[in-house]
Amino acid sequence: MNRGQKRCWLCDSVDVVNESCTRCHRPYCKEDMSKIDPAKFCDDCLRDVEIEERVYSKNTTEWDMWTDSMHVTGHRAKVIKFKGIDWMFACNQICQYPTDELRDVFEYHRGMVTQMANELASRDVRRTHEQTQAPQPQPQIQHEVKTKTIRTAKIAAKQQSLQEQVVEFALKNNMSATEAIEFLLQNKGKVQ
């Protein structure tokens, strides 16, 4: 056994993923990471967090004298509150960040939230497809979508150019567009 090797303080495992919990400054392994913020806290230091979620609804009914009908407008708001001793500790940590570091941490967590929202949406779509037994679309990476959009735009431009050429050929030869297309397909490569 290597004496200098760090061990998880909770389970004595040698597979340490973080050498220092932000709160207790002790090493922890993958099994003992906090489920809320695994990159910074062990499970023992960040577990007392309560999330209270309330949804408020309001419906407004108005009469439209011109159409002689009632219009109902609905509004919903979700309020999320965090509570617990460990949440108070996390709030205190936020106040202690320097401004530049706080911006970096904020961007990191915003990226995490975006990634989590995308994953939840993907799971919802998968679950809906399983329930309806519809074919499931393959997940697409964002940069591939942009590439496909650019290719689609290029193809659309080529199609428009091709359509203009067919119309021009049909007008020159006193043909309908259908006749011109059939003629061009039959004589592919021969017509200039």
C-alpha positions as MATLAB code, in Angstrom:
seq = 'MNRGQKRCWLCDSVDVVNESCTRCHRPYCKEDMSKIDPAKFCDDCLRDVEIEERVYSKNTTEWDMWTDSMHVTGHRAKVIKFKGIDWMFACNQICQYPTDELRDVFEYHRGMVTQMANELASRDVRRTHEQTQAPQPQPQIQHEVKTKTIRTAKIAAKQQSLQEQVVEFALKNNMSATEAIEFLLQNKGKVQ';
ca = [
       0.000    0.000    0.000;
       1.239    3.464   -0.880;
       1.316    5.654    2.216;
       1.053    8.941    0.275;
      -2.099    7.828   -1.550;
      -5.243    9.824   -0.735;
      -8.293    7.907    0.436;
     -11.955    8.846    0.619;
     -12.702    9.938    4.148;
     -16.188    8.384    4.081;
     -15.553    4.882    2.688;
     -11.728    4.600    2.676;
     -11.658    4.018   -1.112;
      -8.501    4.840   -3.078;
     -10.506    6.071   -6.104;
     -10.502    9.717   -5.041;
     -12.169   12.077   -7.557;
     -11.623   15.302   -5.618;
      -8.796   15.870   -3.171;
     -10.567   18.569   -1.191;
     -14.242   19.126   -0.469;
     -15.004   22.865   -0.475;
     -16.548   22.678    2.975;
     -14.651   20.033    4.983;
     -11.419   20.046    2.908;
     -11.262   16.208    2.882;
     -10.884   13.908   -0.154;
     -13.889   11.941   -1.443;
     -14.587    9.250   -4.051;
     -17.170    8.943   -6.834;
     -19.581    7.020   -4.612;
     -19.539    9.746   -1.945;
     -19.914   12.824   -4.186;
     -22.749   15.202   -3.466;
     -25.699   14.575   -5.758;
     -26.355   18.328   -5.927;
     -22.846   19.683   -6.671;
     -20.494   16.721   -7.170;
     -17.549   18.774   -8.423;
     -17.125   20.691   -5.166;
     -18.735   18.827   -2.264;
     -18.767   15.415   -0.665;
     -22.150   13.864    0.089;
     -21.836   14.530    3.811;
     -21.293   18.291    3.379;
     -24.043   19.079    0.876;
     -27.127   17.013    1.503;
     -29.357   19.227    3.684;
     -30.916   21.236    0.861;
     -34.678   21.482    0.521;
     -36.282   22.673   -2.690;
     -39.735   24.169   -2.399;
     -41.561   24.681   -5.672;
     -44.886   26.491   -5.981;
     -46.908   27.118   -9.101;
     -49.254   30.097   -9.137;
     -52.031   30.339  -11.722;
     -54.229   33.257  -12.652;
     -56.987   33.398  -15.260;
     -58.311   36.703  -16.554;
     -61.662   36.836  -18.334;
     -62.528   39.781  -20.581;
     -65.551   40.477  -22.706;
     -64.947   41.735  -26.252;
     -67.901   43.930  -27.218;
     -67.010   43.910  -30.943;
     -67.154   40.125  -31.295;
     -69.591   39.660  -28.394;
     -67.443   36.918  -26.877;
     -65.467   36.186  -23.741;
     -61.663   35.819  -23.862;
     -59.869   33.913  -21.126;
     -56.153   34.559  -20.640;
     -54.169   32.268  -18.361;
     -50.919   33.126  -16.576;
     -48.653   30.737  -14.663;
     -45.605   31.429  -12.554;
     -43.263   29.016  -10.828;
     -41.457   30.090   -7.661;
     -38.561   27.961   -6.445;
     -37.107   28.436   -2.956;
     -34.070   26.720   -1.512;
     -33.841   25.969    2.200;
     -31.583   24.057    4.568;
     -28.320   24.482    6.463;
     -26.148   23.420    3.527;
     -27.930   25.876    1.224;
     -27.083   28.691    3.639;
     -23.427   27.580    3.519;
     -23.499   27.613   -0.312;
     -24.985   31.146   -0.279;
     -22.164   32.280    1.979;
     -19.626   30.800   -0.463;
     -21.218   32.763   -3.331;
     -20.765   36.038   -1.459;
     -17.062   35.337   -0.949;
     -16.141   34.943   -4.658;
     -14.196   37.810   -6.283;
     -16.149   39.443   -9.146;
     -14.174   37.861  -12.018;
     -14.296   34.417  -10.439;
     -18.018   34.812   -9.747;
     -18.611   35.515  -13.455;
     -16.676   32.377  -14.413;
     -18.559   30.242  -11.879;
     -21.853   31.720  -13.079;
     -21.079   30.860  -16.736;
     -20.040   27.346  -15.718;
     -23.290   26.760  -13.847;
     -25.354   28.336  -16.639;
     -23.760   25.852  -19.035;
     -24.569   23.024  -16.634;
     -28.194   24.181  -16.383;
     -28.473   24.336  -20.178;
     -27.003   20.847  -20.486;
     -29.386   19.514  -17.827;
     -32.394   21.173  -19.501;
     -31.408   19.620  -22.840;
     -31.044   16.195  -21.216;
     -34.450   16.481  -19.518;
     -36.085   17.538  -22.789;
     -34.411   14.636  -24.594;
     -35.669   12.182  -21.964;
     -39.190   13.630  -22.220;
     -39.145   13.175  -26.000;
     -37.825    9.611  -25.635;
     -40.526    8.772  -23.073;
     -43.252   10.266  -25.287;
     -42.035    8.271  -28.293;
     -41.954    5.080  -26.224;
     -45.502    5.698  -25.040;
     -46.803    6.366  -28.547;
     -44.520    3.724  -30.088;
     -43.478    6.233  -32.735;
     -40.031    5.956  -34.356;
     -37.477    7.767  -32.225;
     -35.399   10.498  -33.879;
     -31.648   10.218  -33.454;
     -30.099   12.883  -31.205;
     -28.140   15.452  -33.177;
     -25.072   17.341  -32.084;
     -25.438   21.105  -32.334;
     -22.631   21.684  -34.847;
     -24.089   19.033  -37.174;
     -27.397   20.880  -37.171;
     -25.643   24.062  -38.294;
     -23.862   22.145  -41.047;
     -27.145   20.652  -42.234;
     -28.755   24.100  -42.215;
     -25.932   25.497  -44.370;
     -26.168   22.538  -46.747;
     -29.938   22.945  -46.946;
     -29.483   26.612  -47.819;
     -26.939   25.702  -50.522;
     -29.209   22.987  -51.927;
     -32.156   25.392  -51.938;
     -30.061   27.943  -53.841;
     -29.033   25.255  -56.364;
     -32.644   24.113  -56.739;
     -33.773   27.691  -57.333;
     -30.997   28.156  -59.915;
     -31.994   24.873  -61.589;
     -35.654   25.925  -61.643;
     -34.686   29.216  -63.276;
     -32.647   27.346  -65.905;
     -35.559   24.999  -66.669;
     -37.956   27.942  -67.062;
     -35.477   29.769  -69.301;
     -34.974   26.627  -71.461;
     -38.748   26.081  -71.685;
     -39.351   29.690  -72.800;
     -36.598   29.540  -75.442;
     -37.962   26.312  -76.922;
     -41.709   27.074  -76.568;
     -42.262   24.172  -74.147;
     -44.129   23.732  -70.907;
     -42.015   23.333  -67.766;
     -42.935   19.619  -67.587;
     -41.931   19.051  -71.230;
     -38.661   20.909  -70.651;
     -37.829   18.787  -67.595;
     -38.587   15.535  -69.435;
     -36.511   16.661  -72.430;
     -33.575   17.674  -70.226;
     -33.679   14.389  -68.293;
     -33.730   12.325  -71.508;
     -30.886   14.322  -73.064;
     -28.814   14.751  -69.913;
     -25.330   15.983  -70.740;
     -26.173   16.626  -74.432;
     -27.985   19.951  -74.067;
     -26.028   23.132  -73.437;
];
